[in-house]
Structures are given as C-alpha cells and as structure tokens.
Amino acid sequence: MATDIVSGVNILSREAVQRKVRRMAFEIAEANAGEAQLIIAGIAGNGTLLAQKLADELAQIISTHIERITIQLDKKELLHAAISVERDWNNAVIILVDDVSNTGKTLLYALRPFLAFQPKKIQTLVLVERSHKLFSIQPDYVGLSVSTTLQEHISVVTSNGDFDGAWLH
C-alpha cells in the first residue's frame, strides 16, 4: 500500500468494499430482473476492476448472461472514448462502472460511444460518489456517498487484483 495513503482517512476498508459491491450487485439484480443479458462496462483503470468484481458477484446471484467490457478514455481528450468490443448496442442493458464520481464528467463522456445506438437502459455505478456535480450524471448505484471540500481528494487503492480500500485526503 502506498505510504501517502496512510496519511489520509480510511473511508472504506477492503471488507467494506466487498460488502458494498455485493449490495450493489443485489440492487442491480433486482432492478434488472428478467433481462436476458447485462453489459458491465468498466472505465479503464479501477472501473475495470470494479466491473470484474461486480460481474463475479452478479454471476453468483442471477442466471442472466453477463458480458464485461472496457471503456478506454483519454482524460485529456475525453471525446475519444473507445469500447473494447465493437458491436450493435441497440436494446442492450448497460451498467457503466467507475470507482469514484467527482464531477460526473468521466461518466458523461464514457456514455458517448453508446449514444450512437439505442440501448434499452444505461445505468451508472460508482464505488464512491462525491457531492461536487458539474455534469448532470447521477449514479444509479452508489457504494458510499461522501461530502467533501473541493480541496479534498479520494483515492481508491488496489493491489494484487483486489481493492485495499478508499481514502480521503
């Protein structure tokens, strides 16, 4: 674990992250009962790991076919979002996944590639949501909502393919 994280306040432990992911999986299962397929779209980085953990939990509780994909975003050129799988997304149920929602900007631009189609539903999920929305993206599934100052930062730390937790600094 990085030493600078220790100076922050732990807001989610490893075990708490696991509980949050499991709870959100149940929420998704309930909200999407009867769907033939769910597309779990993780934003590259921690969003991809969170999407994998979510897909693993969903596979344990529903029999729906689950497909996991990755969305690549260049934080400097947000208009150039790319999906790891090219196909027809019409009538798809898509769950867009990222680790932290700050302003809503990343989630907004990650939606862009799907807008050339007519998905049945697009839902958003974040592990930690901050209260500083500049864009009108409100996550459908949230692990933890945190009120922060604009100067504070949230770090979600991973190691060995698992979440170590989240810290506020």
C-alpha positions in Angstrom: 0.0 0.0 0.0 1.3 3.5 -0.9 2.7 5.4 2.1 0.9 8.6 1.2 -2.4 6.9 1.6 -1.7 6.2 5.3 -1.8 10.0 5.9 -5.4 10.0 4.7 -8.6 8.9 6.4 -9.7 5.4 5.5 -13.4 5.7 4.4 -13.7 2.2 3.1 -11.8 -0.9 4.2 -11.2 -3.9 2.0 -14.1 -5.7 3.7 -16.4 -2.7 3.3 -15.6 -2.5 -0.4 -16.6 -6.2 -0.7 -19.8 -5.6 1.2 -20.7 -2.6 -1.0 -20.0 -4.5 -4.2 -22.2 -7.3 -3.1 -25.0 -5.0 -2.0 -24.9 -3.1 -5.4 -25.0 -6.5 -7.2 -28.2 -7.3 -5.4 -29.6 -3.9 -6.3 -28.7 -4.4 -10.0 -30.2 -7.9 -10.0 -33.5 -6.5 -8.5 -33.7 -3.6 -10.9 -32.9 -5.7 -13.9 -34.9 -8.9 -13.2 -36.0 -10.6 -16.3 -33.3 -9.1 -18.6 -31.6 -11.7 -20.8 -28.2 -10.0 -20.7 -26.3 -7.3 -18.8 -23.4 -5.5 -20.2 -21.0 -4.4 -17.4 -18.9 -1.6 -18.8 -15.9 -0.7 -16.7 -14.0 2.5 -17.3 -10.3 1.6 -17.8 -8.4 1.5 -14.5 -10.2 0.9 -11.2 -13.5 0.9 -13.0 -12.4 -2.2 -14.9 -11.5 -4.0 -11.6 -14.8 -2.9 -10.0 -16.7 -4.2 -13.1 -15.0 -7.6 -12.7 -15.8 -7.8 -9.0 -19.4 -6.8 -9.8 -19.8 -9.3 -12.6 -18.4 -12.0 -10.3 -21.0 -11.1 -7.6 -23.8 -11.0 -10.1 -22.9 -14.4 -11.5 -23.5 -15.8 -8.0 -27.0 -14.4 -7.6 -28.6 -14.3 -11.1 -28.6 -16.6 -14.1 -28.6 -13.7 -16.6 -25.9 -13.7 -19.2 -23.2 -11.1 -18.1 -20.8 -9.6 -20.6 -17.9 -7.4 -19.3 -16.4 -4.8 -21.5 -13.9 -1.9 -21.0 -14.2 1.7 -22.0 -10.9 3.4 -22.7 -10.9 7.2 -22.0 -8.1 9.6 -22.6 -8.6 12.1 -19.7 -7.0 14.8 -21.9 -9.2 14.0 -25.0 -12.5 12.9 -23.5 -14.2 13.0 -26.8 -12.2 9.9 -27.9 -13.8 7.1 -25.8 -13.4 3.6 -27.2 -15.1 0.4 -26.3 -13.2 -2.9 -26.1 -15.9 -4.7 -28.1 -17.5 -3.3 -31.2 -21.0 -4.4 -31.8 -24.6 -3.3 -32.0 -25.6 -1.9 -28.6 -29.3 -1.5 -29.6 -31.7 -2.9 -26.9 -28.7 -3.6 -24.6 -28.8 -3.1 -20.8 -25.6 -1.4 -19.9 -24.2 -0.8 -16.5 -21.4 1.8 -16.7 -18.9 1.4 -13.8 -16.2 3.6 -12.3 -14.5 3.8 -8.9 -15.1 7.5 -8.0 -17.6 10.1 -9.3 -16.3 13.6 -8.7 -18.0 16.0 -11.1 -19.7 13.4 -13.3 -17.5 14.3 -16.3 -15.9 10.9 -16.8 -19.2 9.1 -16.6 -20.7 11.5 -19.1 -18.0 11.1 -21.7 -17.9 7.3 -21.1 -21.5 7.2 -22.2 -20.7 8.8 -25.6 -19.9 5.6 -27.6 -23.3 4.1 -26.7 -25.2 7.1 -27.8 -24.8 6.2 -31.5 -27.2 3.3 -30.7 -30.5 2.9 -28.8 -29.7 0.9 -25.7 -32.7 -0.4 -23.7 -31.2 1.1 -20.5 -27.9 2.7 -19.4 -27.3 2.7 -15.7 -24.3 4.0 -13.8 -22.5 2.6 -10.8 -19.7 4.1 -8.7 -18.0 2.8 -5.5 -17.6 6.3 -4.1 -19.6 9.4 -5.0 -18.5 12.9 -4.1 -21.0 15.8 -3.9 -19.5 18.1 -6.5 -21.5 17.5 -9.6 -20.8 19.8 -12.5 -22.4 17.5 -15.1 -25.9 16.1 -14.8 -24.9 12.5 -14.2 -26.4 11.0 -11.0 -25.2 7.4 -10.4 -27.9 4.8 -10.1 -25.9 2.6 -7.8 -23.5 4.1 -5.2 -21.3 2.2 -2.7 -20.7 5.3 -0.5 -21.6 9.0 -0.8 -19.2 11.4 0.7 -19.5 15.1 1.2 -16.1 16.6 0.7 -14.5 20.0 0.2 -13.2 20.9 -3.2 -9.6 20.6 -1.9 -10.1 17.0 -0.7 -9.3 14.0 -2.8 -10.5 10.4 -2.7 -8.1 7.6 -3.6 -9.3 4.0 -4.3 -6.2 1.8 -3.8 -5.8 -1.7 -5.3 -3.2 -4.4 -5.1 -2.9 -7.9 -6.4 -6.2 -7.6 -8.3 -8.2 -6.6 -5.3 -9.3 -3.4 -3.6 -7.4 -2.3 -0.5 -9.9 0.4 0.3 -10.6 4.1 -0.2 -9.0 7.0 1.5 -9.9 10.7 1.8 -7.1 13.2 1.9 
